[in-house]
Amino acid sequence: MEPRLRGYLRDGLILIALAAVVFLAVWFLVPKKVPFGKPVGALALDLERQLGLSLEKAILHDPGLITDATVTNAVGAVKRRVLEGAVGVPFTVRVVVVKNREANAFTFPGGVIVVYSGLLSICDRPEELAAVLAHEVGHVSHRDSVRALAQQVGVAVLMAVISGGNGGQAGDLIQQVTAIHYGKSVEADADAYAVETLRRARLSPAHLAAFFRKIQALQGPEEALLKWVDVHPETEARIKGAEAAAAQTTVVDKPIPVNWAAMKRRLPSAF
């Protein structure tokens, strides 16, 4: 093949690849109808679901994964109560517990929520974890993590992980998710979602305020590590908002029947 012809062929393949990336970006992110009537949003949901499964597979290989039945059963019971009040959730929600001293939880694309053992250790009641999960399910419902990832790393990287082309990219995306700090409006929407979800699940929004109080008490030199922590006035505003919602609710709080003390005894003691 002549050099000039090889150059034309190479340039043509590059243009085709670029066009494919642009097409996938539109196909993946834009929730509108195409001429043949199938909503692109539904296809985008399927792609996010596949992305979540790819990331979940990597998370389940984390050496810090906690599989103790007392812990996983308790967390599962809390999750089920929260989902009784959740609406508009497009994915099956899975909650994974990982050994880490930080009081953190993260929402991954496709309905995967990772909770650190450090967060479980500061919750005095299962209802406080329910408040956390209600907030995180809000991120699932609003698809906040996949939108943030698409902006940070680009759709081409997400598609590469979905296709399984590079196992290392899944690990990189997991690190990206743990570094996401959503804006105030995104967190406010998740807080509002949590309040309504708790009410429908027969739990008081006061549990969300109680958890925020605990997080506020943790503010210090390492506060940047906690995605729940804002500067003091913002955290206080979120507390007051949850307390006001609790004062206005008529829901009779129905405790979650979990032996929380037994669960906490099974958490790893050495971090």
N, C-alpha and C positions, 0 to 999 in steps of 0.2 A: 504494500500500500504506500502511495506517495506521501511524503511528509505533509504536504498541504492538505491532502484529503484526511490524513489522520488528525490534523489540527481542527478541521471543520467538524469531524466526528466528535472530537473531545469537547469542543465548544457547544455542540448540539446537546451532548449528554449533560453538560453542566446546566444549560438552560432548562432542560427537561427536569433535572433534579430540583432546581430552584422553583420551577412552576409547581412541582409536586409538593414542596414544603409549603408554599403559599396556599395551595388548594387545601392541604390538610389543616393548616391553621384556620382557614375559614370554616372548613367542615367541622373542626373540633370545637370551635369557640362560639360560633354565631348561631343563636337559637331562632332560626326563621324557617319558613316553609320553602321547599324547592318546587319546581313546576310539576313534578309527578306526585306531589301531595304528601310525601313522607317528611315529617319534621326532622330537620337536622339536629334539633335539640335532643331528640330521642337517641340518635346515633352518637351524639357527643356523650350522652350518659353512658352508653355502652362502652365507649372508649375509656371514659374515666373509671368505669367498673373494672376494666381490664388492667388499667394502670394501678388501681388499688390492689388487685390480686397480685400483681408483680411485686409491689412494694411490701405487701403483707408477707409474701414468701421470704423476702430478705429479712424482715423484722423477726419472723419466727425462728431464724437462725442466730439471733442475737444471743451471745453467751449469758447475758443477764436475764433472759426470759424467765419469768416466774410461772411455774406450772403447778405449784402446790394447790391441791383441790380445795382446801379451806379458803384460800385467797381467791381463786378463780370462781368458785361457786358463789362467794359473797358478792364479788364484783358483778357477776352475771345476774344475780338477783336484783341488784340495784339498777343495772342496765334495763332489765325487763320492766321494772316499775316506771322508769323514765320514758321508755318507749310507749307505755300506755297513754302518755299524754302528748307524745310527739306527733306532729303533722308535717306533711310535705317532705318526708324523708325519701329520697329517690333510691337509696341503697340499703342493703342489709348492713346493719351496724354491728361491727365486731370490736370488742374492747380487749386489748392486750396489756398485761402488766409487765413492766421491765424494772429490774433492780437499778435504782439510781437515787441518790440522796436528795436531789432537787425536788421541790414541790411543784412539779410540772405535769402537764398533759398536753398532747398534741393531736390534732386532727389531720389525717392523711386523706388523699383523694380516694373516692370509692367507698367511704364509710368506715375506714379503719381509724380507731382511736387508741393511742398509746398513753397509758397512765404510768407515771413513775411511782415506785414504792414510797418515795419520800412524800408524795402527795397523800397517799393513803395513810401514812403515819401521822399526819397532822390533822386528819379528819377524826373528830371525836364520835361522830355518828354516821351511819350509812346515808342519812338524808343529806349530809354535807357533800358526800361524793355524788349523790344524785344531782345536786345543784351544779357541780362541775360538769357532769356528763350531759346535763340538759343544755348547758352553754356550748359544749363541744358538738352536740348533735345539731345545734343551731348552725355551726360552721359547716357541718355535713349537709344540712338542708340548703344552705345558701351557696354551697360549693366554693367556699372561700379559698381553700387550700389549692385547688387546681388552678384557680384564676391567678393566685399569687405565684405559683410555680411557672405558669405559662409566661408571665411577665418577667420573671427572674431568669429563667434558663431557656425559654423558647419552646415552641411546640415540637420542633424537630427532636429535641432531646427527650421529651415525653413520649413521642412516638417510638423512639429507639428503645426505650425501656419497655414499652408495651410489646414490641416485637421480640424482645429478649436478645437483642443484638449485642449488648454490652452489660454484663452483670455488674460491673463496677459502677455504672451510671445509676443503678438503683440505690446503691449505698450513698452516692453523692446526693441524690434527691432526698433521701431520708435526712441527711445533714441539713439540706436546704430547708426542709419543713421545720426542723427543730430550731432554726434561726429566724423563722418568720415572726415579725411583730406587726400584727394587723393595725390599721389605722383606727382612730377613735370611733368613727361611724360604723365600721365593721364590728368592732367589739360591742358597741352600743346595741346594734341589731341582734347580736348573739345573746347579750344580756336580756333584751326584751323577749327574745324567743324562749330563753330559759325560764323567765318568770311565768309566761303563759303555759309552758310545758309542765312546770311544777304544779301549777294550779290544776291543770287537767289530770295530773297524776295523783291528785289529792295530797299534795305536799305544799307547805308554806314557802313563799319566796324568802322568808326570814333565814332559811338555810343558806341561800346564796349570800346574803349579807354576812352571816356568821363565817362563811368560808373566806370572804373578802377581808374580814377582820383579821383572820389568821395570817393571810398573805401580807396584809399591811404590817403586821408585827414582824414579819421576816425582812422587811426592807432594811438594807444595810449595804455593806461593801459588795456583796454578790447579787444585788437586786437586778442587775442587767441580765442575769441568767434566767430570771423568772418571767415568762411571757405574760403572766397575770399581773405583774407589778407595773404600775404607771408612776409618774411623779405623784407625790402625796395628795395634792388637791384632787387629781383625777380618780385615784383609788377611793378617796373619801366620798366623792360624788357618786361613784358606783355603789358604794355601801348605802348611802342615803336613798338612792333610787330603789334598791332592793328592799330596804326597810319601809319605804313609803308604799311600795307594792304590797308588802306583807300586811301593812296596816289597813289597806283597802280591800283585802281579799276576805271572802266569807267561807273559804275552804276550811273544812275541819281536817287538820293534819292527821294523816294515817301513817304511823311509823312503819318502816320497812322491816319485816321480821327476819333479821339477820343477827347472828351472834358476832357482833363487831369486835368485841374484845378478843374472841378466839381468833378472828382473822388477823388482828394486829399482832398477836403473839406469833403468828406464822411468818410474818414479814422478816426479811433478812436483817439481822441485828448489826452486822458489820458492813459498812459502806466503804 
